[in-house]
Amino acid sequence: MPAPSSAALGLRIETARAAARLSRRELAERSGISPSMIQKVGDGRRIPSDQVLGALAAALGTTPEDLLDGPGRTDSRVHQAVPELQRTIVAYDLPEDGPVRPVDQLAADVEVAVEDRVQSQYVRLGEQAPALLAELFRAVDQTCGREREEAARLLALAVRSADAVAYKYGYRDLSARLVELMRWAAGIAGDPALTAAGEYVRMETFFAARQLAPGLRSLREALDRMPAPATERLAAAAAALHMRAAVAAGRMRQADDARDHLREAEALAGRVQERLYDGTAVGPDSLEIHRLSVAVELGEEADLQGAVAAASRWAPPRTLSAERRSHYYIDLSRAQMQLGRPQHAAESLLVARQIAPLHVREHGQVRTELATMVRLTRGRDEQVLALARWAKAV
């Protein structure tokens, strides 16, 4: 892992200090480091030497590694499953001989994997995905014609589910490989709606690399390549791409583009029923959730006020997946923080945790937000501090 910037390291030290309920002077007394040095390090103006970092970590009850890399990993069972997933995909196009069940049985297992993904059941998904992927690789290798296309379609959906484990738990290189595998399988399937779903998922890699401009360009090119949305699946696929493009444009602070994409998504989403299409939730409710996401990314007060006010009148229905509903409350919390309402933000995160705990716990923006709350409350809000420790934000 690359060394953190002085600002990032300073924020981690300040968060740990707040969690320990120490003033800078008290930290200086415990560590033997001067108050002026602690202030410079905390403000991101100085990178501490190994000796200074070690003294600060000891005084804060943590380790230099945690301060440099961030808090430790969470669910060990997921991390234990990742090496087998990595081994499974190495020779995806050269699978060993082995049994392949009938397509209806494979489809049933893929449906379970997709459901585990959208319900944030990452432990079970991580443990079961390698065997399913290995069998689907064999199915694609051993079949031809329509049967091969169907096997490839199922493989694309299964790979997408496996990618959720890699992406959520920070295995960015593995996630990028899985995304390319999904696109490879979608190409074999020859299905434009599934191909669009692959481009939707690919945006993860651009978000992770903070390469928003090429990512937004890739979404627009995918939309240009799509056939006319004459079917429900194609309309849903196009709506999903527009919703994702709206979020990307919002994060880039391109307000006009973000709103244009939302309008396009609205026209398309109004033509489909709310449900999963090739693994992506699309429909009127998903559109409302993306409206909030775009408002948060743009960060304009009027939009934030309107989104928070709308949240008092509307909530995502229980028929939506746990991941989608929890994401709504995560974004609501972010909006409330931007409006200076940290108590409301904490309450929204508690709702999100109740819906999908693993999704919330592994969400990078949640950790950042909780660290900010700990600093703002100086570690004195027990509920916030407990939530931050649970999420490994401190």
C-alpha positions as a Markdown table, in Angstrom:
| # | Residue | x | y | z |
|---|---|---|---|---|
| 1 | Met | 0.0 | 0.0 | 0.0 |
| 2 | Pro | 1.4 | 3.4 | -0.8 |
| 3 | Ala | 2.2 | 5.8 | 2.0 |
| 4 | Pro | -0.7 | 8.1 | 2.8 |
| 5 | Ser | -0.5 | 11.8 | 2.2 |
| 6 | Ser | 0.3 | 14.0 | 5.1 |
| 7 | Ala | -3.3 | 15.2 | 5.2 |
| 8 | Ala | -4.7 | 11.7 | 5.3 |
| 9 | Leu | -2.3 | 10.6 | 8.0 |
| 10 | Gly | -3.0 | 13.8 | 10.0 |
| 11 | Leu | -6.7 | 13.0 | 9.9 |
| 12 | Arg | -6.2 | 9.5 | 11.1 |
| 13 | Ile | -4.1 | 10.7 | 14.0 |
| 14 | Glu | -6.7 | 13.4 | 14.9 |
| 15 | Thr | -9.5 | 10.8 | 14.7 |
| 16 | Ala | -7.6 | 8.4 | 17.0 |
| 17 | Arg | -6.9 | 11.3 | 19.4 |
| 18 | Ala | -10.6 | 12.3 | 19.5 |
| 19 | Ala | -11.6 | 8.6 | 20.1 |
| 20 | Ala | -9.1 | 8.5 | 23.0 |
| 21 | Arg | -10.6 | 11.8 | 24.3 |
| 22 | Leu | -7.2 | 13.5 | 24.5 |
| 23 | Ser | -6.4 | 17.1 | 23.9 |
| 24 | Arg | -3.3 | 17.8 | 22.0 |
| 25 | Arg | -1.6 | 18.9 | 25.2 |
| 26 | Glu | -2.6 | 15.6 | 26.9 |
| 27 | Leu | -1.3 | 13.7 | 23.9 |
| 28 | Ala | 2.0 | 15.6 | 24.1 |
| 29 | Glu | 2.4 | 14.7 | 27.8 |
| 30 | Arg | 1.7 | 11.0 | 27.1 |
| 31 | Ser | 3.9 | 10.7 | 24.0 |
| 32 | Gly | 6.7 | 13.1 | 24.8 |
| 33 | Ile | 6.2 | 14.8 | 21.5 |
| 34 | Ser | 5.9 | 18.6 | 21.5 |
| 35 | Pro | 2.4 | 20.2 | 21.1 |
| 36 | Ser | 3.6 | 22.2 | 18.1 |
| 37 | Met | 4.8 | 19.0 | 16.3 |
| 38 | Ile | 1.5 | 17.3 | 17.1 |
| 39 | Gln | -0.4 | 20.3 | 15.7 |
| 40 | Lys | 1.7 | 20.3 | 12.5 |
| 41 | Val | 1.2 | 16.5 | 12.1 |
| 42 | Gly | -2.5 | 16.7 | 12.8 |
| 43 | Asp | -3.0 | 19.6 | 10.4 |
| 44 | Gly | -1.2 | 17.7 | 7.7 |
| 45 | Arg | 1.7 | 20.1 | 7.5 |
| 46 | Arg | 4.4 | 17.6 | 8.6 |
| 47 | Ile | 4.9 | 13.9 | 8.0 |
| 48 | Pro | 6.1 | 12.4 | 11.3 |
| 49 | Ser | 9.3 | 10.4 | 11.5 |
| 50 | Asp | 9.1 | 6.7 | 12.4 |
| 51 | Gln | 10.1 | 7.6 | 16.0 |
| 52 | Val | 7.4 | 10.3 | 16.3 |
| 53 | Leu | 4.8 | 8.1 | 14.7 |
| 54 | Gly | 5.7 | 5.2 | 17.1 |
| 55 | Ala | 5.4 | 7.5 | 20.1 |
| 56 | Leu | 2.0 | 8.9 | 19.0 |
| 57 | Ala | 0.7 | 5.4 | 18.2 |
| 58 | Ala | 1.7 | 4.1 | 21.6 |
| 59 | Ala | 0.1 | 7.1 | 23.4 |
| 60 | Leu | -3.1 | 6.6 | 21.4 |
| 61 | Gly | -3.3 | 2.9 | 22.1 |
| 62 | Thr | -2.9 | 1.9 | 18.4 |
| 63 | Thr | -0.1 | 0.9 | 16.1 |
| 64 | Pro | 2.0 | 2.8 | 13.5 |
| 65 | Glu | 0.6 | 0.5 | 10.9 |
| 66 | Asp | -3.0 | 1.3 | 11.7 |
| 67 | Leu | -2.2 | 5.0 | 11.5 |
| 68 | Leu | -0.4 | 4.6 | 8.2 |
| 69 | Asp | -2.8 | 2.1 | 6.5 |
| 70 | Gly | -6.0 | 2.8 | 8.3 |
| 71 | Pro | -7.8 | 0.4 | 10.7 |
| 72 | Gly | -7.5 | -3.3 | 10.2 |
| 73 | Arg | -9.7 | -5.6 | 8.2 |
| 74 | Thr | -13.1 | -6.7 | 9.2 |
| 75 | Asp | -14.7 | -10.0 | 8.5 |
| 76 | Ser | -11.8 | -12.6 | 8.3 |
| 77 | Arg | -14.0 | -15.2 | 6.6 |
| 78 | Val | -14.4 | -13.1 | 3.5 |
| 79 | His | -10.6 | -12.5 | 3.3 |
| 80 | Gln | -10.0 | -16.2 | 3.8 |
| 81 | Ala | -12.2 | -16.9 | 0.8 |
| 82 | Val | -10.4 | -14.5 | -1.6 |
| 83 | Pro | -7.3 | -16.5 | -2.4 |
| 84 | Glu | -9.5 | -19.4 | -3.8 |
| 85 | Leu | -11.4 | -16.9 | -5.9 |
| 86 | Gln | -8.1 | -15.5 | -7.2 |
| 87 | Arg | -6.9 | -19.0 | -8.1 |
| 88 | Thr | -10.2 | -19.9 | -9.8 |
| 89 | Ile | -10.1 | -17.1 | -12.4 |
| 90 | Val | -6.4 | -17.4 | -13.4 |
| 91 | Ala | -7.1 | -19.9 | -16.1 |
| 92 | Tyr | -10.6 | -19.0 | -16.9 |
| 93 | Asp | -10.3 | -19.8 | -20.6 |
| 94 | Leu | -8.4 | -23.0 | -20.0 |
| 95 | Pro | -10.6 | -24.8 | -17.4 |
| 96 | Glu | -9.8 | -28.4 | -16.3 |
| 97 | Asp | -12.2 | -31.1 | -17.4 |
| 98 | Gly | -15.0 | -31.8 | -14.9 |
| 99 | Pro | -18.7 | -32.2 | -14.5 |
| 100 | Val | -21.2 | -29.6 | -15.6 |
| 101 | Arg | -24.8 | -29.7 | -14.4 |
| 102 | Pro | -27.8 | -28.9 | -16.6 |
| 103 | Val | -28.3 | -25.2 | -17.3 |
| 104 | Asp | -31.5 | -24.9 | -15.2 |
| 105 | Gln | -29.5 | -26.1 | -12.1 |
| 106 | Leu | -26.7 | -23.6 | -12.9 |
| 107 | Ala | -29.3 | -20.9 | -13.3 |
| 108 | Ala | -30.7 | -21.6 | -9.9 |
| 109 | Asp | -27.3 | -21.3 | -8.3 |
| 110 | Val | -26.6 | -18.1 | -10.1 |
| 111 | Glu | -29.9 | -16.7 | -8.9 |
| 112 | Val | -28.8 | -17.4 | -5.4 |
| 113 | Ala | -25.5 | -15.7 | -5.9 |
| 114 | Val | -27.2 | -12.6 | -7.3 |
| 115 | Glu | -29.6 | -12.5 | -4.4 |
| 116 | Asp | -26.6 | -12.9 | -2.0 |
| 117 | Arg | -25.0 | -9.9 | -3.7 |
| 118 | Val | -28.0 | -7.6 | -3.5 |
| 119 | Gln | -28.7 | -8.6 | 0.1 |
| 120 | Ser | -25.1 | -8.0 | 1.1 |
| 121 | Gln | -24.4 | -11.6 | 2.1 |
| 122 | Tyr | -20.7 | -11.3 | 1.3 |
| 123 | Val | -19.4 | -14.1 | 3.5 |
| 124 | Arg | -21.6 | -16.8 | 1.9 |
| 125 | Leu | -21.0 | -15.4 | -1.5 |
| 126 | Gly | -17.3 | -15.3 | -1.1 |
| 127 | Glu | -17.2 | -18.9 | 0.1 |
| 128 | Gln | -19.5 | -20.3 | -2.7 |
| 129 | Ala | -18.5 | -18.3 | -5.7 |
| 130 | Pro | -15.2 | -20.1 | -6.6 |
| 131 | Ala | -16.9 | -23.5 | -7.2 |
| 132 | Leu | -19.7 | -21.9 | -9.1 |
| 133 | Leu | -17.4 | -19.9 | -11.4 |
| 134 | Ala | -15.2 | -23.0 | -12.0 |
| 135 | Glu | -18.2 | -24.9 | -13.2 |
| 136 | Leu | -19.5 | -22.1 | -15.4 |
| 137 | Phe | -16.0 | -21.7 | -17.0 |
| 138 | Arg | -16.3 | -25.4 | -17.9 |
| 139 | Ala | -19.8 | -24.9 | -19.2 |
| 140 | Val | -18.7 | -22.1 | -21.5 |
| 141 | Asp | -15.7 | -24.2 | -22.7 |
| 142 | Gln | -17.7 | -27.4 | -23.3 |
| 143 | Thr | -20.8 | -26.1 | -25.1 |
| 144 | Cys | -21.5 | -24.3 | -28.3 |
| 145 | Gly | -24.3 | -22.3 | -30.0 |
| 146 | Arg | -27.3 | -21.1 | -27.9 |
| 147 | Glu | -26.2 | -23.3 | -25.0 |
| 148 | Arg | -22.8 | -21.6 | -24.8 |
| 149 | Glu | -24.5 | -18.2 | -25.0 |
| 150 | Glu | -26.7 | -19.1 | -22.1 |
| 151 | Ala | -23.8 | -20.4 | -20.1 |
| 152 | Ala | -21.9 | -17.2 | -20.8 |
| 153 | Arg | -24.8 | -15.1 | -19.7 |
| 154 | Leu | -25.0 | -17.0 | -16.4 |
| 155 | Leu | -21.2 | -16.7 | -16.0 |
| 156 | Ala | -21.4 | -12.9 | -16.5 |
| 157 | Leu | -24.0 | -12.6 | -13.7 |
| 158 | Ala | -22.0 | -14.9 | -11.4 |
| 159 | Val | -18.8 | -13.0 | -12.0 |
| 160 | Arg | -20.6 | -9.8 | -11.2 |
| 161 | Ser | -21.7 | -11.2 | -7.9 |
| 162 | Ala | -18.1 | -12.3 | -7.1 |
| 163 | Asp | -16.9 | -8.9 | -8.0 |
| 164 | Ala | -19.0 | -7.4 | -5.2 |
| 165 | Val | -16.9 | -9.3 | -2.7 |
| 166 | Ala | -13.6 | -8.1 | -4.2 |
| 167 | Tyr | -14.7 | -4.5 | -4.6 |
| 168 | Lys | -16.4 | -4.1 | -1.2 |
| 169 | Tyr | -13.4 | -5.6 | 0.7 |
| 170 | Gly | -10.8 | -3.6 | -1.1 |
| 171 | Tyr | -9.3 | -6.0 | -3.6 |
| 172 | Arg | -9.2 | -3.5 | -6.4 |
| 173 | Asp | -6.9 | -5.4 | -8.8 |
| 174 | Leu | -9.0 | -8.6 | -8.4 |
| 175 | Ser | -12.2 | -6.5 | -8.9 |
| 176 | Ala | -10.8 | -5.0 | -12.1 |
| 177 | Arg | -10.0 | -8.5 | -13.4 |
| 178 | Leu | -13.5 | -9.7 | -12.6 |
| 179 | Val | -15.1 | -6.8 | -14.4 |
| 180 | Glu | -13.1 | -7.6 | -17.5 |
| 181 | Leu | -14.2 | -11.3 | -17.1 |
| 182 | Met | -17.8 | -10.1 | -17.0 |
| 183 | Arg | -17.4 | -8.1 | -20.1 |
| 184 | Trp | -15.7 | -11.1 | -21.8 |
| 185 | Ala | -18.6 | -13.4 | -20.9 |
| 186 | Ala | -21.2 | -10.8 | -22.0 |
| 187 | Gly | -19.5 | -10.6 | -25.4 |
| 188 | Ile | -19.8 | -14.3 | -25.8 |
| 189 | Ala | -23.5 | -14.1 | -24.8 |
| 190 | Gly | -24.0 | -11.5 | -27.6 |
| 191 | Asp | -26.7 | -9.8 | -25.5 |
| 192 | Pro | -26.6 | -5.9 | -25.7 |
| 193 | Ala | -28.5 | -5.5 | -22.4 |
| 194 | Leu | -25.9 | -7.7 | -20.6 |
| 195 | Thr | -23.1 | -5.9 | -22.4 |
| 196 | Ala | -24.5 | -2.6 | -21.0 |
| 197 | Ala | -24.6 | -4.1 | -17.5 |
| 198 | Gly | -20.9 | -4.9 | -17.9 |
| 199 | Glu | -20.2 | -1.3 | -18.7 |
| 200 | Tyr | -22.3 | -0.2 | -15.7 |
| 201 | Val | -20.1 | -2.4 | -13.4 |
| 202 | Arg | -16.9 | -1.3 | -15.1 |
| 203 | Met | -17.5 | 2.2 | -13.8 |
| 204 | Glu | -16.4 | 0.8 | -10.4 |
| 205 | Thr | -12.8 | 0.7 | -11.6 |
| 206 | Phe | -13.0 | 4.3 | -12.7 |
| 207 | Phe | -14.4 | 5.3 | -9.3 |
| 208 | Ala | -11.7 | 3.4 | -7.5 |
| 209 | Ala | -9.0 | 4.9 | -9.5 |
| 210 | Arg | -10.6 | 8.4 | -9.3 |
| 211 | Gln | -10.6 | 8.6 | -13.1 |
| 212 | Leu | -14.0 | 10.0 | -13.5 |
| 213 | Ala | -13.6 | 11.7 | -16.9 |
| 214 | Pro | -12.7 | 8.6 | -18.8 |
| 215 | Gly | -15.3 | 6.7 | -16.8 |
| 216 | Leu | -18.1 | 9.1 | -17.7 |
| 217 | Arg | -16.9 | 8.9 | -21.3 |
| 218 | Ser | -17.1 | 5.1 | -21.3 |
| 219 | Leu | -20.7 | 5.2 | -20.0 |
| 220 | Arg | -21.7 | 7.7 | -22.8 |
| 221 | Glu | -20.0 | 5.5 | -25.4 |
| 222 | Ala | -21.8 | 2.5 | -24.1 |
| 223 | Leu | -25.1 | 4.4 | -24.4 |
| 224 | Asp | -24.2 | 5.4 | -28.0 |
| 225 | Arg | -23.5 | 1.7 | -28.9 |
| 226 | Met | -26.8 | 0.4 | -27.5 |
| 227 | Pro | -29.7 | -0.4 | -29.8 |
| 228 | Ala | -32.9 | 1.6 | -29.4 |
| 229 | Pro | -34.6 | 0.7 | -26.0 |
| 230 | Ala | -37.4 | -1.2 | -27.7 |
| 231 | Thr | -37.7 | -3.8 | -24.9 |
| 232 | Glu | -38.1 | -3.5 | -21.2 |
| 233 | Arg | -34.6 | -5.0 | -20.6 |
| 234 | Leu | -33.0 | -2.5 | -23.0 |
| 235 | Ala | -34.8 | 0.4 | -21.5 |
| 236 | Ala | -33.7 | -0.7 | -18.0 |
| 237 | Ala | -30.1 | -1.1 | -19.2 |
| 238 | Ala | -30.1 | 2.4 | -20.7 |
| 239 | Ala | -31.7 | 3.8 | -17.6 |
| 240 | Ala | -29.0 | 2.2 | -15.4 |
| 241 | Leu | -26.2 | 3.7 | -17.5 |
| 242 | His | -27.8 | 7.1 | -17.3 |
| 243 | Met | -28.2 | 6.9 | -13.5 |
| 244 | Arg | -24.6 | 5.9 | -13.1 |
| 245 | Ala | -23.5 | 8.7 | -15.5 |
| 246 | Ala | -25.5 | 11.2 | -13.4 |
| 247 | Val | -23.6 | 10.1 | -10.3 |
| 248 | Ala | -20.3 | 10.3 | -12.0 |
| 249 | Ala | -21.1 | 13.8 | -13.5 |
| 250 | Gly | -22.3 | 14.9 | -10.1 |
| 251 | Arg | -19.0 | 13.8 | -8.5 |
| 252 | Met | -17.2 | 15.9 | -11.1 |
| 253 | Arg | -19.4 | 18.8 | -10.2 |
| 254 | Gln | -20.9 | 18.9 | -13.7 |
| 255 | Ala | -24.4 | 19.9 | -12.6 |
| 256 | Asp | -26.0 | 20.4 | -16.0 |
| 257 | Asp | -24.7 | 17.0 | -17.3 |
| 258 | Ala | -25.7 | 15.2 | -14.1 |
| 259 | Arg | -29.3 | 16.6 | -14.4 |
| 260 | Asp | -29.5 | 15.8 | -18.1 |
| 261 | His | -28.6 | 12.2 | -17.3 |
| 262 | Leu | -31.1 | 12.1 | -14.5 |
| 263 | Arg | -33.8 | 13.3 | -16.9 |
| 264 | Glu | -32.9 | 10.6 | -19.5 |
| 265 | Ala | -33.0 | 8.0 | -16.7 |
| 266 | Glu | -36.4 | 9.3 | -15.5 |
| 267 | Ala | -37.9 | 8.9 | -19.0 |
| 268 | Leu | -36.6 | 5.3 | -19.3 |
| 269 | Ala | -37.2 | 4.2 | -15.7 |
| 270 | Gly | -40.8 | 5.2 | -16.0 |
| 271 | Arg | -41.3 | 2.6 | -18.6 |
| 272 | Val | -40.1 | -0.4 | -16.5 |
| 273 | Gln | -41.2 | -2.1 | -13.4 |
| 274 | Glu | -38.9 | -1.9 | -10.4 |
| 275 | Arg | -36.8 | -5.0 | -10.2 |
| 276 | Leu | -33.4 | -6.5 | -11.0 |
| 277 | Tyr | -32.4 | -6.4 | -14.7 |
| 278 | Asp | -29.2 | -8.4 | -15.4 |
| 279 | Gly | -28.3 | -7.8 | -11.7 |
| 280 | Thr | -29.0 | -4.1 | -11.6 |
| 281 | Ala | -32.0 | -2.7 | -9.7 |
| 282 | Val | -33.9 | -0.3 | -12.1 |
| 283 | Gly | -37.2 | 1.4 | -11.8 |
| 284 | Pro | -38.9 | 4.5 | -10.2 |
| 285 | Asp | -37.7 | 3.7 | -6.7 |
| 286 | Ser | -34.1 | 3.2 | -7.8 |
| 287 | Leu | -34.4 | 6.5 | -9.7 |
| 288 | Glu | -35.4 | 8.3 | -6.4 |
| 289 | Ile | -32.3 | 6.8 | -4.7 |
| 290 | His | -30.1 | 8.1 | -7.5 |
| 291 | Arg | -31.6 | 11.6 | -7.2 |
| 292 | Leu | -30.3 | 11.7 | -3.6 |
| 293 | Ser | -26.9 | 10.3 | -4.7 |
| 294 | Val | -26.5 | 13.0 | -7.3 |
| 295 | Ala | -27.5 | 15.8 | -4.9 |
| 296 | Val | -24.9 | 14.5 | -2.4 |
| 297 | Glu | -22.2 | 14.4 | -5.1 |
| 298 | Leu | -23.0 | 17.9 | -6.4 |
| 299 | Gly | -23.0 | 19.2 | -2.8 |
| 300 | Glu | -25.2 | 22.2 | -3.6 |
| 301 | Glu | -27.1 | 23.4 | -0.6 |
| 302 | Ala | -30.5 | 23.8 | -2.4 |
| 303 | Asp | -30.3 | 20.3 | -3.8 |
| 304 | Leu | -29.2 | 18.9 | -0.4 |
| 305 | Gln | -32.1 | 20.6 | 1.4 |
| 306 | Gly | -34.6 | 19.4 | -1.2 |
| 307 | Ala | -33.2 | 15.8 | -1.0 |
| 308 | Val | -33.3 | 15.7 | 2.8 |
| 309 | Ala | -36.9 | 17.2 | 2.8 |
| 310 | Ala | -37.9 | 14.5 | 0.3 |
| 311 | Ala | -36.6 | 11.9 | 2.7 |
| 312 | Ser | -39.1 | 12.9 | 5.3 |
| 313 | Arg | -41.9 | 12.1 | 2.8 |
| 314 | Trp | -40.5 | 9.0 | 1.0 |
| 315 | Ala | -38.5 | 6.0 | 2.0 |
| 316 | Pro | -37.2 | 3.1 | -0.1 |
| 317 | Pro | -39.8 | 0.3 | 0.1 |
| 318 | Arg | -38.9 | -3.0 | 1.7 |
| 319 | Thr | -39.3 | -4.7 | -1.7 |
| 320 | Leu | -36.0 | -3.2 | -2.8 |
| 321 | Ser | -32.8 | -5.1 | -2.1 |
| 322 | Ala | -31.0 | -4.6 | 1.2 |
| 323 | Glu | -27.9 | -3.2 | -0.5 |
| 324 | Arg | -29.9 | -0.6 | -2.4 |
| 325 | Arg | -32.0 | 0.5 | 0.6 |
| 326 | Ser | -28.9 | 0.8 | 2.9 |
| 327 | His | -27.1 | 2.8 | 0.2 |
| 328 | Tyr | -30.0 | 5.3 | 0.3 |
| 329 | Tyr | -29.6 | 5.9 | 4.0 |
| 330 | Ile | -25.8 | 6.1 | 3.6 |
| 331 | Asp | -26.3 | 8.9 | 1.1 |
| 332 | Leu | -28.9 | 10.5 | 3.3 |
| 333 | Ser | -26.4 | 10.5 | 6.1 |
| 334 | Arg | -23.8 | 12.2 | 3.9 |
| 335 | Ala | -26.4 | 14.9 | 2.9 |
| 336 | Gln | -27.2 | 15.5 | 6.5 |
| 337 | Met | -23.5 | 15.8 | 7.4 |
| 338 | Gln | -23.0 | 18.4 | 4.6 |
| 339 | Leu | -25.9 | 20.4 | 6.0 |
| 340 | Gly | -24.3 | 20.3 | 9.5 |
| 341 | Arg | -26.7 | 17.8 | 11.1 |
| 342 | Pro | -24.3 | 15.1 | 12.5 |
| 343 | Gln | -26.8 | 13.7 | 14.9 |
| 344 | His | -29.3 | 13.1 | 12.1 |
| 345 | Ala | -26.5 | 11.7 | 10.0 |
| 346 | Ala | -25.6 | 9.2 | 12.7 |
| 347 | Glu | -29.2 | 8.1 | 13.0 |
| 348 | Ser | -29.4 | 7.5 | 9.2 |
| 349 | Leu | -26.2 | 5.3 | 9.4 |
| 350 | Leu | -27.8 | 3.3 | 12.2 |
| 351 | Val | -30.8 | 2.6 | 9.9 |
| 352 | Ala | -28.5 | 1.6 | 7.1 |
| 353 | Arg | -26.6 | -0.8 | 9.4 |
| 354 | Gln | -29.9 | -2.4 | 10.5 |
| 355 | Ile | -30.8 | -3.0 | 6.8 |
| 356 | Ala | -27.4 | -4.3 | 5.5 |
| 357 | Pro | -24.6 | -4.4 | 8.2 |
| 358 | Leu | -21.9 | -5.8 | 6.0 |
| 359 | His | -22.5 | -3.3 | 3.2 |
| 360 | Val | -22.3 | -0.4 | 5.7 |
| 361 | Arg | -19.3 | -1.8 | 7.5 |
| 362 | Glu | -17.2 | -2.1 | 4.3 |
| 363 | His | -18.3 | 1.2 | 2.7 |
| 364 | Gly | -15.4 | 3.6 | 2.4 |
| 365 | Gln | -17.5 | 6.7 | 2.6 |
| 366 | Val | -19.1 | 5.5 | 5.8 |
| 367 | Arg | -15.7 | 5.1 | 7.4 |
| 368 | Thr | -14.7 | 8.6 | 6.3 |
| 369 | Glu | -17.9 | 10.1 | 7.6 |
| 370 | Leu | -17.7 | 8.3 | 10.9 |
| 371 | Ala | -14.1 | 9.4 | 11.4 |
| 372 | Thr | -15.3 | 13.0 | 10.8 |
| 373 | Met | -18.1 | 12.5 | 13.4 |
| 374 | Val | -15.7 | 11.2 | 16.0 |
| 375 | Arg | -13.5 | 14.3 | 15.5 |
| 376 | Leu | -16.5 | 16.7 | 15.7 |
| 377 | Thr | -17.8 | 15.1 | 18.9 |
| 378 | Arg | -14.2 | 14.7 | 20.3 |
| 379 | Gly | -15.1 | 11.1 | 21.1 |
| 380 | Arg | -17.8 | 12.0 | 23.6 |
| 381 | Asp | -20.8 | 10.7 | 21.7 |
| 382 | Glu | -20.8 | 7.1 | 22.8 |
| 383 | Gln | -23.2 | 6.0 | 20.0 |
| 384 | Val | -21.0 | 7.5 | 17.3 |
| 385 | Leu | -17.8 | 6.1 | 18.8 |
| 386 | Ala | -19.3 | 2.6 | 19.1 |
| 387 | Leu | -20.5 | 2.8 | 15.5 |
| 388 | Ala | -17.1 | 4.1 | 14.3 |
| 389 | Arg | -15.3 | 1.3 | 16.1 |
| 390 | Trp | -17.7 | -1.3 | 14.7 |
| 391 | Ala | -17.0 | 0.0 | 11.2 |
| 392 | Lys | -13.2 | 0.1 | 11.8 |
| 393 | Ala | -13.3 | 3.9 | 11.2 |
| 394 | Val | -11.0 | 4.2 | 14.3 |
